[in-house]
Amino acid sequence: MTEFSVHSFPKSRIATIDVCSVGLQKHHITALVEIDVSESREKIRQHKANKIAISVTAWLIKAISNTIADFKQTAGYLQGKRSVLVFNDINVSIVVEKDLNGEKVPIPLLIEKASERSIASITRQINDAKDQTLTDRDIVLESKSKRLERFYYYLPGFTRRYFWRYLIKYPHFAFKKMGNVAITSIGMIGAANGWFIPISIHPICFGIGKIVKKPLVVNDKIEIREVLNMTVLLDHDVIDGAHMARFISKLSENLEKGIGL
């Protein structure tokens, strides 16, 4: 008989499975982009040399949020069948990897009003979240789980998935719980060069891949540049293709120029 082992996973994985199931039903358009961030990376290195603690992830959150602030409908929620609800604030949901009983577990963290925050303050919030002690009774960082939230994990699958469908059906409730933008940077872990396509229930989602060195044509000369692989999911129920193209073009420009640095 073939030997095997069975491993239990943390309860938070159940919510991930449910979100993926519901997210597959969203009408997201996927864009795979390459962005030359050589100048931006150099500016970040200069900040660090001057003892200013900022991270690449925090800068990306700030830059993305500032760009969305000029294209707010990209982060709008479909309300009913004929209208879009657009929030003034940009609240970003990211994933922080935590140690839970000796196992690395991804836990969501909500960064509120990200477009109004400094890169340094976003960096501090992320670092504080990483250092915060986590128990298996916690679902979301920043607050302890309420009794009903903990009860979620004991519900049957169809009931749990109905919760997520209900959540995105009511934008005010969804915005309060998970914001209107999702950014996942797990692609920056490891040495793989390429894109990964996340699954999300947010109106707009970013998958941050590796920053790799590639030859690019700059001023008619071939140079080795630092290039970010990024995936962008945009809800086609909320915006059309032309608006998506203008947004991605402006986002690429802002990231290449190092907006906020």
C-alpha positions in Angstrom: 0.0 0.0 0.0 1.3 3.5 -0.9 2.3 5.6 2.0 0.8 9.0 2.4 0.2 11.7 5.0 -2.8 14.0 5.7 -2.2 17.6 6.7 -4.9 19.9 8.1 -4.9 23.5 7.0 -5.8 26.7 9.0 -9.4 27.8 9.1 -8.5 31.0 7.1 -8.0 28.8 4.0 -11.7 28.0 4.0 -12.5 31.6 3.3 -9.9 31.7 0.6 -11.6 28.7 -1.1 -15.0 30.4 -0.9 -13.7 33.7 -2.3 -12.1 31.9 -5.2 -15.3 30.1 -6.0 -17.3 33.4 -6.0 -14.6 35.3 -7.7 -14.6 33.0 -10.7 -18.1 34.3 -11.5 -16.9 37.9 -11.8 -16.5 39.5 -15.3 -12.9 40.5 -14.8 -10.8 41.5 -17.8 -7.1 40.6 -17.3 -4.2 42.8 -18.4 -0.6 41.5 -18.2 1.8 44.5 -18.2 5.5 45.1 -17.9 6.6 48.4 -16.3 10.1 49.8 -16.2 10.6 50.8 -12.6 14.3 51.4 -12.7 14.1 55.1 -11.8 11.6 54.4 -9.0 13.7 51.6 -7.5 16.7 54.0 -7.5 14.7 56.6 -5.7 13.6 54.0 -3.1 17.2 53.0 -2.6 18.1 56.7 -2.0 15.4 57.0 0.6 16.7 53.9 2.4 20.3 55.3 2.3 18.9 58.4 4.0 17.4 56.2 6.7 13.8 56.7 5.5 12.0 53.4 6.0 9.8 52.7 3.0 9.1 49.4 1.2 8.5 48.7 -2.5 5.1 47.2 -1.6 4.0 50.3 0.3 5.1 52.6 -2.6 3.1 50.4 -5.0 0.0 50.7 -2.8 0.4 54.5 -2.7 1.1 54.8 -6.4 -1.8 52.6 -7.4 -4.2 54.3 -5.0 -3.2 57.8 -6.3 -3.8 56.7 -9.9 -7.2 55.1 -9.0 -8.1 58.4 -7.3 -8.1 60.0 -10.8 -10.0 57.0 -12.3 -12.4 56.3 -9.4 -14.9 54.3 -11.4 -12.3 51.6 -11.9 -12.9 50.8 -8.2 -16.6 51.2 -8.3 -19.1 48.5 -7.3 -21.9 47.4 -9.5 -25.2 48.4 -7.8 -28.1 46.5 -9.1 -28.1 46.2 -12.9 -27.9 49.7 -14.1 -25.7 51.8 -11.8 -22.2 51.9 -10.3 -21.5 53.1 -6.8 -18.2 54.9 -6.6 -16.6 55.6 -3.2 -14.4 58.7 -2.6 -11.9 56.8 -0.5 -9.5 54.2 -1.7 -9.3 51.4 0.8 -6.9 48.7 -0.2 -7.0 45.0 0.9 -3.6 43.3 1.0 -2.4 40.0 2.3 0.1 39.7 5.1 1.8 36.4 5.8 1.7 35.5 9.5 3.0 32.6 11.5 0.1 30.5 13.0 1.1 27.5 15.0 4.3 27.1 13.1 2.7 27.5 9.7 2.7 30.5 7.3 -0.8 31.8 6.8 -2.0 34.6 4.5 -4.2 37.1 6.5 -6.0 40.1 4.9 -5.1 43.6 6.1 -7.2 46.7 5.1 -5.3 49.9 4.5 -7.9 52.7 4.6 -7.7 56.0 2.6 -4.5 54.8 1.0 -4.3 57.7 -1.5 -4.2 60.1 1.4 -1.5 58.3 3.3 2.3 58.6 3.2 4.4 55.8 1.9 6.2 55.7 5.3 2.9 55.3 7.2 1.7 52.5 4.9 5.1 50.8 5.5 4.7 51.1 9.2 1.1 49.6 9.1 2.3 46.6 7.1 5.3 46.0 9.4 3.1 46.4 12.5 0.7 43.8 11.1 3.5 41.4 10.4 4.7 41.7 14.0 1.2 41.4 15.6 0.6 38.1 17.4 -2.1 36.0 15.7 -4.2 33.2 17.1 -6.5 30.8 15.3 -9.4 32.8 16.7 -8.5 35.8 14.5 -9.9 36.2 11.0 -8.9 39.8 10.1 -6.0 41.8 11.5 -6.8 45.1 13.3 -9.7 43.7 15.2 -10.6 40.5 17.0 -13.1 38.2 15.3 -16.7 38.6 16.4 -18.6 35.5 17.5 -20.6 35.4 14.2 -17.4 35.7 12.1 -15.9 32.7 13.9 -19.1 30.8 13.4 -18.6 31.3 9.7 -16.1 28.4 9.5 -18.6 25.9 10.8 -21.3 26.7 8.2 -21.9 24.5 5.2 -20.1 25.6 2.0 -23.2 26.9 0.1 -24.1 29.1 3.1 -20.5 30.5 3.3 -20.5 31.3 -0.4 -23.9 32.9 -0.2 -22.3 35.3 2.3 -19.7 36.5 -0.2 -22.3 36.9 -2.9 -24.5 38.9 -0.5 -21.4 41.0 0.4 -20.6 42.1 -3.1 -24.3 42.7 -3.8 -24.4 45.5 -1.2 -21.5 47.9 -1.9 -21.6 49.8 1.4 -21.3 46.6 3.4 -18.5 45.2 1.0 -16.5 48.4 1.2 -16.6 48.5 5.0 -15.4 44.9 5.2 -12.9 44.6 2.4 -12.4 48.0 0.7 -12.6 48.5 -3.0 -9.1 47.6 -4.2 -7.2 44.3 -3.7 -3.4 44.0 -4.1 -1.5 40.8 -3.7 2.3 40.7 -4.0 2.9 37.0 -3.5 4.5 37.0 -7.0 7.4 38.9 -5.5 8.3 35.8 -3.4 10.8 33.5 -5.1 12.7 33.7 -8.3 10.1 32.9 -10.9 9.9 35.4 -13.8 6.4 35.8 -15.1 2.9 36.7 -14.2 0.3 35.1 -11.9 -3.4 35.7 -12.3 -5.2 36.2 -9.0 -8.9 35.5 -8.4 -10.8 38.3 -6.6 -14.2 39.6 -5.8 -13.0 43.2 -5.7 -13.9 45.6 -8.5 -10.2 45.9 -9.3 -7.3 43.7 -8.3 -3.5 43.8 -8.8 -1.2 40.8 -8.8 2.4 42.1 -8.2 5.0 39.8 -9.7 8.8 39.9 -9.6 11.0 42.8 -10.5 13.5 41.4 -13.0 16.3 42.8 -15.0 15.6 42.8 -18.8 17.1 44.5 -21.9 14.9 47.4 -23.0 15.2 50.0 -25.7 15.7 53.4 -24.0 16.4 56.5 -26.2 17.1 54.2 -29.1 19.7 52.2 -27.1 19.5 48.8 -25.5 19.9 49.1 -21.7 19.4 46.6 -18.8 16.4 47.9 -16.8 14.4 46.7 -13.8 11.0 45.6 -15.0 8.0 44.9 -12.9 5.5 42.2 -14.0 2.0 43.1 -13.0 -1.4 41.6 -13.5 -4.5 43.9 -13.4 -8.0 42.6 -13.1 -10.8 45.1 -14.0 -14.5 44.5 -13.7 -16.0 44.9 -17.2 -19.5 45.3 -15.6 -18.2 48.6 -14.1 -16.1 50.1 -16.9 -15.5 49.6 -20.6 -12.4 48.7 -22.5 -11.3 52.3 -23.5 -11.5 53.4 -19.9 -9.4 50.4 -18.8 -6.8 51.2 -21.4 -6.5 54.9 -20.3 -6.2 53.8 -16.7 -3.5 51.2 -17.3 -1.6 53.7 -19.5 -1.6 56.3 -16.7 -0.7 53.8 -14.1 2.3 52.6 -16.1 3.4 56.2 -16.5 3.1 57.0 -12.8 5.0 53.8 -11.8 7.8 54.6 -14.2 8.1 58.1 -12.9 8.1 57.1 -9.3 5.0 59.0 -8.3 5.0 59.8 -4.6 8.8 59.4 -4.2 
